[in-house]
Amino acid sequence: MRELVVGGIAFDQEDKSPVLLLKDLVSPRYITLRIGAPEAMAILLHLQGTPPPRPFTHDLMKTLLESMGCVLERVVLVDVVEGICYANLWLRLPSGRIRKVDARPSDSVALALRTGSPIFIEDELFEELAQEFPDIELQ
């Protein structure tokens, strides 16, 4: 697996939809994922260090996990089917066991940012999706 970091949010020039940029830690390649506007806002506000006036869904998810003694060990992008990317949350339960939970990548990344959890992608999927954007600066 490869570790990714959030490179930022870009906007598609044609339809202005938000695109999540995930940067590979060892190369100048990125994974780009179209995401919804609410998830883009949640990610952007967190990257800017701007707390929302009320907790967003991802803040609530973090609080729920903590209150149940669970830890988000990692997020893993696992597959693309018919243009839709799938991710798993790897949750460490109080018993120490890991439970994988299916989740949208945008929600997974927003939660990972709030918990300080790493983001990974399966090697084969990375090779399928990776693009090079040498002029993009990370935030």
N, C-alpha and C positions, 0 to 999 in steps of 0.2 A: 504494500500500500504506500501511497504518497501522501505527505501532509500538505495541506493547503492553508492559506491565510486569506482573509477577506481583503481584496484589493480596492473595493469600493462599489459604488452603484453608478452605472452609466445609463443613458437613455437612448433607445433605438431612434435613429434619425427619421425614419419613415413614420412610425406610429407613436413615437414618444413613450413606449412602454419601458418600464424599468428592467435593467439587466444586471444581475449580480455577477461581479468579477471575483473569481477565486484564483489566487496566485499560487503556483507551485513554488515550494521553498528552495528547490535546487536548479531551476531553469527559468528562462524568461517566458514561460508558457502559462496560459490562463485557461480556466474553464469558465464559460459564460452560460448563465442560466436566466431565462426570462422568469420574472417573478411578479407577483401582484403588487399593486400600489401600497396596500396596508403593510405588507411585509417589508417592502423597500423603505417605507417611512420608519418602521421599527428599527431596521438595521442602520439607517442613516442617523437617526437621533442618537442611537447608542454610540456609533462611531464619532459623532460630534460631542459626545459627553453631555447631551441635553436630556435631562430627566423629563419624562412625560408628566402632564398634570395629574394623571391618574395612571395606575399600572396598566400596561398593555398586556395582551394575552400571554406574551412570552415572559413577562415579569411574573405573572400569575403562575405560569408553568414552573418557573424557577422556585418560587415560594412553595408550591405544592410538593415538588421533588424534595426540597430541603426539609419540609415539615414531616415527610414520610421517611426520612433518613436515607434517601436515594441520592446517588451522585451520577451526573452525566459524565461518563468516562470519555466518550468520543462520539462524534458524528461521522458516519461513513456513507459516502455516495456509492451506491451499489449497482445501479443499472439504469438503462434508458430503454423504454419500451414505447414504440410509436411516438417518439419525440417527447415523452414525459420522463423526467428524471425521478428516480426513487432513492430514498436515503433511509438509513437506520439510526436510531438513537441507541447507543449502548449504555444501558442503565445498570449501575451497580446497586443491587438491593441491599438492605440492611444485613441479610444473611451472607453477603459476599458474592452471591451468584450474579452473573450478568444476564440481563434480559434485553433482547433486541426488539425494538418497537419501530414499526414502519411509520415514516413521517415524510412530509414534503421537505425538500431541501431548503426552501426559504425559511420555513418555521424552524428547521433544525439549526440553520446557521444563526438565526436570531437568538435562539436559546443558547447555543454554544458561546456566542459573544457574551451573553449575560452571566454564564457560569465559568467562563475562562477555559472551556473545554476545547480540545483540538478537533480539527476537521480533517478527515482523510478521504481518499478516493481509491477504489480498486485500481491496480496498475493497468489492466486491460481497458477499463473504461476511460482512464486518463488518456491513454494513447488514442482512443477513439475520438475523444472530445477536445483535446488540448489544441490551443491556438497560440500563436506567438504575437505579442503586442509589445515590442521593445520600448515604445515611447510612453507607456503608461507609468505614471508615478504612483506609488502606494501612499495611502494616507497615513 
